[in-house]
Amino acid sequence: MKKNIHPNYQEVVFWDTSSDFKFMSRSTNVPKEKIKWTDGKEYPVIKVEVSSASHPYFTGKKMLVDTAGRVEKFQKKYGKK
């Protein structure tokens, strides 16, 4: 196997901003923000909008997740000129 061709695979914290749910996993993405985890160490944090804690399929609840303004975006793209 060739050396120094693979990205750094490190532990990161994923933070679901819509439900304030955090979990630790590993990723090759290296964000600049850091957060203090329950073990007292600091880890890079990746903010996500949807996770298993907030997705309707996993929660069984209907939630409206419209952070991008989909209707306005559609009307701007396809609306009358």
LUMGURO-252752 format. One record per residue: chain; x negated, y, z of N, C-alpha, C, O in turn; residue number from 1. Coordinates in nm, 2 decimals, decimal comma, padded with zeros to 4 digits, m for minus. Layout:
! residues N
PT / unit / n_px / n_py / n_pz / ca_px / ca_py / ca_pz / c_px / c_py / c_pz / o_px / o_py / o_pz / pos
PT / A / X / Y / Z / X / Y / Z / X / Y / Z / X / Y / Z / NUM $
...
//
This chain:
! residues 81
PT / unit / n_px / n_py / n_pz / ca_px / ca_py / ca_pz / c_px / c_py / c_pz / o_px / o_py / o_pz / pos
PT / A / m00,08 / m00,12 / 00,00 / 00,00 / 00,00 / 00,00 / m00,09 / 00,12 / 00,00 / m00,19 / 00,13 / 00,07 / 1 $
PT / A / m00,05 / 00,22 / m00,08 / m00,13 / 00,35 / m00,09 / m00,12 / 00,43 / 00,04 / m00,01 / 00,43 / 00,10 / 2 $
PT / A / m00,22 / 00,49 / 00,08 / m00,22 / 00,58 / 00,20 / m00,18 / 00,72 / 00,16 / m00,21 / 00,76 / 00,05 / 3 $
PT / A / m00,12 / 00,79 / 00,26 / m00,09 / 00,93 / 00,25 / 00,01 / 00,97 / 00,13 / 00,00 / 01,08 / 00,08 / 4 $
PT / A / 00,09 / 00,88 / 00,09 / 00,19 / 00,91 / m00,01 / 00,33 / 00,92 / 00,04 / 00,42 / 00,97 / m00,02 / 5 $
PT / A / 00,35 / 00,87 / 00,16 / 00,49 / 00,86 / 00,22 / 00,51 / 00,98 / 00,31 / 00,42 / 01,03 / 00,38 / 6 $
PT / A / 00,63 / 01,04 / 00,31 / 00,66 / 01,15 / 00,40 / 00,66 / 01,11 / 00,55 / 00,68 / 00,99 / 00,58 / 7 $
PT / A / 00,65 / 01,21 / 00,63 / 00,65 / 01,18 / 00,78 / 00,79 / 01,15 / 00,82 / 00,88 / 01,22 / 00,80 / 8 $
PT / A / 00,81 / 01,03 / 00,88 / 00,94 / 00,98 / 00,93 / 00,94 / 01,00 / 01,08 / 00,87 / 00,92 / 01,15 / 9 $
PT / A / 01,01 / 01,10 / 01,13 / 01,01 / 01,13 / 01,27 / 01,15 / 01,14 / 01,33 / 01,25 / 01,14 / 01,26 / 10 $
PT / A / 01,15 / 01,14 / 01,46 / 01,28 / 01,15 / 01,53 / 01,33 / 01,29 / 01,53 / 01,26 / 01,39 / 01,55 / 11 $
PT / A / 01,46 / 01,30 / 01,50 / 01,53 / 01,43 / 01,49 / 01,66 / 01,42 / 01,56 / 01,72 / 01,31 / 01,57 / 12 $
PT / A / 01,72 / 01,53 / 01,60 / 01,85 / 01,54 / 01,66 / 01,94 / 01,60 / 01,56 / 01,92 / 01,70 / 01,50 / 13 $
PT / A / 02,05 / 01,53 / 01,53 / 02,16 / 01,58 / 01,44 / 02,27 / 01,64 / 01,53 / 02,31 / 01,58 / 01,63 / 14 $
PT / A / 02,31 / 01,76 / 01,50 / 02,40 / 01,83 / 01,58 / 02,52 / 01,87 / 01,49 / 02,52 / 01,95 / 01,40 / 15 $
PT / A / 02,64 / 01,80 / 01,53 / 02,76 / 01,83 / 01,46 / 02,82 / 01,96 / 01,52 / 02,87 / 01,96 / 01,63 / 16 $
PT / A / 02,81 / 02,07 / 01,44 / 02,85 / 02,20 / 01,49 / 03,00 / 02,21 / 01,51 / 03,05 / 02,30 / 01,59 / 17 $
PT / A / 03,08 / 02,14 / 01,44 / 03,23 / 02,15 / 01,45 / 03,28 / 02,08 / 01,58 / 03,38 / 02,12 / 01,63 / 18 $
PT / A / 03,21 / 01,98 / 01,63 / 03,26 / 01,91 / 01,75 / 03,16 / 01,92 / 01,87 / 03,18 / 01,86 / 01,97 / 19 $
PT / A / 03,05 / 01,98 / 01,84 / 02,94 / 02,00 / 01,94 / 02,89 / 01,86 / 01,99 / 02,86 / 01,84 / 02,11 / 20 $
PT / A / 02,88 / 01,77 / 01,89 / 02,83 / 01,63 / 01,92 / 02,69 / 01,62 / 01,87 / 02,66 / 01,66 / 01,76 / 21 $
PT / A / 02,60 / 01,56 / 01,95 / 02,46 / 01,55 / 01,92 / 02,42 / 01,40 / 01,93 / 02,46 / 01,33 / 02,02 / 22 $
PT / A / 02,34 / 01,36 / 01,83 / 02,28 / 01,23 / 01,84 / 02,14 / 01,23 / 01,78 / 02,11 / 01,31 / 01,69 / 23 $
PT / A / 02,06 / 01,13 / 01,82 / 01,92 / 01,12 / 01,78 / 01,91 / 01,01 / 01,67 / 01,97 / 00,90 / 01,69 / 24 $
PT / A / 01,84 / 01,04 / 01,57 / 01,80 / 00,94 / 01,47 / 01,67 / 00,98 / 01,41 / 01,59 / 01,05 / 01,47 / 25 $
PT / A / 01,63 / 00,92 / 01,30 / 01,51 / 00,95 / 01,24 / 01,53 / 01,01 / 01,10 / 01,63 / 00,98 / 01,03 / 26 $
PT / A / 01,44 / 01,09 / 01,05 / 01,46 / 01,16 / 00,92 / 01,32 / 01,20 / 00,87 / 01,23 / 01,22 / 00,94 / 27 $
PT / A / 01,32 / 01,22 / 00,74 / 01,20 / 01,27 / 00,67 / 01,21 / 01,43 / 00,66 / 01,11 / 01,49 / 00,63 / 28 $
PT / A / 01,33 / 01,48 / 00,68 / 01,35 / 01,62 / 00,68 / 01,28 / 01,69 / 00,80 / 01,30 / 01,64 / 00,91 / 29 $
PT / A / 01,21 / 01,80 / 00,78 / 01,15 / 01,86 / 00,89 / 01,20 / 02,00 / 00,90 / 01,15 / 02,10 / 00,84 / 30 $
PT / A / 01,31 / 02,02 / 00,99 / 01,36 / 02,15 / 01,01 / 01,27 / 02,23 / 01,10 / 01,19 / 02,18 / 01,17 / 31 $
PT / A / 01,29 / 02,37 / 01,10 / 01,21 / 02,45 / 01,18 / 01,26 / 02,47 / 01,32 / 01,19 / 02,49 / 01,42 / 32 $
PT / A / 01,39 / 02,46 / 01,34 / 01,46 / 02,47 / 01,47 / 01,43 / 02,35 / 01,56 / 01,42 / 02,24 / 01,51 / 33 $
PT / A / 01,42 / 02,37 / 01,69 / 01,40 / 02,26 / 01,78 / 01,50 / 02,28 / 01,89 / 01,55 / 02,38 / 01,92 / 34 $
PT / A / 01,52 / 02,16 / 01,96 / 01,62 / 02,16 / 02,07 / 01,57 / 02,07 / 02,18 / 01,50 / 01,97 / 02,15 / 35 $
PT / A / 01,60 / 02,10 / 02,30 / 01,55 / 02,01 / 02,41 / 01,65 / 01,90 / 02,43 / 01,77 / 01,92 / 02,45 / 36 $
PT / A / 01,61 / 01,77 / 02,43 / 01,69 / 01,66 / 02,43 / 01,71 / 01,61 / 02,58 / 01,64 / 01,67 / 02,67 / 37 $
PT / A / 01,79 / 01,51 / 02,61 / 01,81 / 01,47 / 02,74 / 01,69 / 01,41 / 02,81 / 01,68 / 01,41 / 02,94 / 38 $
PT / A / 01,59 / 01,37 / 02,74 / 01,47 / 01,31 / 02,80 / 01,37 / 01,42 / 02,83 / 01,26 / 01,39 / 02,88 / 39 $
PT / A / 01,40 / 01,55 / 02,81 / 01,32 / 01,66 / 02,84 / 01,22 / 01,70 / 02,73 / 01,15 / 01,80 / 02,74 / 40 $
PT / A / 01,21 / 01,62 / 02,63 / 01,12 / 01,66 / 02,51 / 01,20 / 01,74 / 02,41 / 01,32 / 01,74 / 02,41 / 41 $
PT / A / 01,12 / 01,82 / 02,33 / 01,18 / 01,90 / 02,23 / 01,17 / 01,82 / 02,09 / 01,06 / 01,76 / 02,06 / 42 $
PT / A / 01,28 / 01,82 / 02,02 / 01,28 / 01,76 / 01,89 / 01,34 / 01,85 / 01,79 / 01,41 / 01,94 / 01,82 / 43 $
PT / A / 01,30 / 01,83 / 01,66 / 01,36 / 01,92 / 01,55 / 01,51 / 01,88 / 01,55 / 01,56 / 01,77 / 01,57 / 44 $
PT / A / 01,59 / 01,99 / 01,51 / 01,74 / 01,97 / 01,51 / 01,79 / 02,00 / 01,37 / 01,75 / 02,10 / 01,30 / 45 $
PT / A / 01,88 / 01,91 / 01,32 / 01,94 / 01,93 / 01,19 / 02,09 / 01,95 / 01,22 / 02,16 / 01,87 / 01,27 / 46 $
PT / A / 02,14 / 02,07 / 01,17 / 02,28 / 02,10 / 01,20 / 02,37 / 02,05 / 01,08 / 02,34 / 02,08 / 00,97 / 47 $
PT / A / 02,47 / 01,97 / 01,11 / 02,57 / 01,92 / 01,01 / 02,71 / 01,97 / 01,05 / 02,74 / 02,00 / 01,16 / 48 $
PT / A / 02,79 / 01,97 / 00,95 / 02,93 / 02,02 / 00,97 / 03,03 / 01,90 / 01,00 / 03,12 / 01,92 / 01,07 / 49 $
PT / A / 03,00 / 01,78 / 00,95 / 03,08 / 01,67 / 00,97 / 03,00 / 01,55 / 01,01 / 02,90 / 01,52 / 00,95 / 50 $
PT / A / 03,04 / 01,48 / 01,12 / 02,98 / 01,35 / 01,16 / 03,09 / 01,25 / 01,20 / 03,21 / 01,28 / 01,18 / 51 $
PT / A / 03,06 / 01,14 / 01,25 / 03,16 / 01,04 / 01,30 / 03,24 / 01,10 / 01,41 / 03,35 / 01,05 / 01,43 / 52 $
PT / A / 03,20 / 01,20 / 01,48 / 03,27 / 01,26 / 01,59 / 03,38 / 01,35 / 01,54 / 03,47 / 01,38 / 01,62 / 53 $
PT / A / 03,37 / 01,40 / 01,42 / 03,47 / 01,50 / 01,37 / 03,53 / 01,46 / 01,24 / 03,63 / 01,53 / 01,20 / 54 $
PT / A / 03,49 / 01,35 / 01,18 / 03,55 / 01,31 / 01,05 / 03,69 / 01,24 / 01,08 / 03,70 / 01,16 / 01,17 / 55 $
PT / A / 03,79 / 01,28 / 01,00 / 03,93 / 01,22 / 01,03 / 03,93 / 01,07 / 01,01 / 04,01 / 01,01 / 01,08 / 56 $
PT / A / 03,85 / 01,01 / 00,93 / 03,85 / 00,87 / 00,91 / 03,81 / 00,80 / 01,04 / 03,88 / 00,70 / 01,08 / 57 $
PT / A / 03,72 / 00,85 / 01,11 / 03,67 / 00,79 / 01,23 / 03,75 / 00,83 / 01,36 / 03,76 / 00,75 / 01,45 / 58 $
PT / A / 03,80 / 00,95 / 01,36 / 03,87 / 01,00 / 01,48 / 04,02 / 00,96 / 01,47 / 04,08 / 00,95 / 01,58 / 59 $
PT / A / 04,08 / 00,94 / 01,36 / 04,22 / 00,91 / 01,35 / 04,30 / 01,03 / 01,35 / 04,43 / 01,02 / 01,36 / 60 $
PT / A / 04,25 / 01,15 / 01,36 / 04,32 / 01,27 / 01,37 / 04,30 / 01,35 / 01,24 / 04,20 / 01,34 / 01,17 / 61 $
PT / A / 04,41 / 01,42 / 01,20 / 04,40 / 01,51 / 01,08 / 04,34 / 01,64 / 01,12 / 04,40 / 01,71 / 01,20 / 62 $
PT / A / 04,23 / 01,67 / 01,07 / 04,16 / 01,80 / 01,10 / 04,14 / 01,87 / 00,97 / 04,10 / 01,81 / 00,87 / 63 $
PT / A / 04,16 / 02,00 / 00,97 / 04,13 / 02,08 / 00,85 / 03,99 / 02,13 / 00,87 / 03,96 / 02,22 / 00,95 / 64 $
PT / A / 03,90 / 02,09 / 00,78 / 03,76 / 02,13 / 00,78 / 03,74 / 02,21 / 00,66 / 03,72 / 02,16 / 00,55 / 65 $
PT / A / 03,75 / 02,34 / 00,67 / 03,74 / 02,43 / 00,55 / 03,64 / 02,54 / 00,59 / 03,68 / 02,65 / 00,61 / 66 $
PT / A / 03,52 / 02,51 / 00,58 / 03,42 / 02,61 / 00,62 / 03,37 / 02,68 / 00,49 / 03,31 / 02,79 / 00,50 / 67 $
PT / A / 03,39 / 02,63 / 00,37 / 03,34 / 02,69 / 00,25 / 03,44 / 02,78 / 00,18 / 03,41 / 02,84 / 00,09 / 68 $
PT / A / 03,57 / 02,79 / 00,23 / 03,67 / 02,87 / 00,17 / 03,70 / 02,81 / 00,03 / 03,69 / 02,88 / m00,07 / 69 $
PT / A / 03,75 / 02,69 / 00,03 / 03,77 / 02,61 / m00,10 / 03,87 / 02,68 / m00,19 / 03,85 / 02,69 / m00,31 / 70 $
PT / A / 03,98 / 02,73 / m00,13 / 04,08 / 02,79 / m00,21 / 04,03 / 02,92 / m00,28 / 04,05 / 02,94 / m00,40 / 71 $
PT / A / 03,96 / 03,00 / m00,20 / 03,91 / 03,12 / m00,26 / 03,80 / 03,09 / m00,36 / 03,80 / 03,16 / m00,47 / 72 $
PT / A / 03,72 / 02,99 / m00,34 / 03,62 / 02,95 / m00,44 / 03,69 / 02,91 / m00,57 / 03,64 / 02,94 / m00,68 / 73 $
PT / A / 03,80 / 02,83 / m00,56 / 03,87 / 02,78 / m00,67 / 03,93 / 02,90 / m00,75 / 03,92 / 02,90 / m00,87 / 74 $
PT / A / 03,99 / 02,99 / m00,68 / 04,06 / 03,10 / m00,74 / 03,96 / 03,19 / m00,81 / 03,99 / 03,25 / m00,91 / 75 $
PT / A / 03,84 / 03,21 / m00,75 / 03,74 / 03,29 / m00,81 / 03,69 / 03,23 / m00,94 / 03,66 / 03,30 / m01,04 / 76 $
PT / A / 03,68 / 03,10 / m00,94 / 03,62 / 03,03 / m01,06 / 03,73 / 03,01 / m01,17 / 03,69 / 03,04 / m01,28 / 77 $
PT / A / 03,85 / 02,98 / m01,13 / 03,95 / 02,95 / m01,23 / 04,07 / 03,05 / m01,24 / 04,16 / 03,03 / m01,32 / 78 $
PT / A / 04,06 / 03,15 / m01,16 / 04,17 / 03,25 / m01,15 / 04,19 / 03,33 / m01,28 / 04,10 / 03,33 / m01,37 / 79 $
PT / A / 04,30 / 03,41 / m01,29 / 04,32 / 03,49 / m01,40 / 04,22 / 03,60 / m01,41 / 04,17 / 03,66 / m01,31 / 80 $
PT / A / 04,17 / 03,63 / m01,53 / 04,07 / 03,74 / m01,55 / 04,13 / 03,87 / m01,60 / 04,06 / 03,96 / m01,62 / 81 $
//
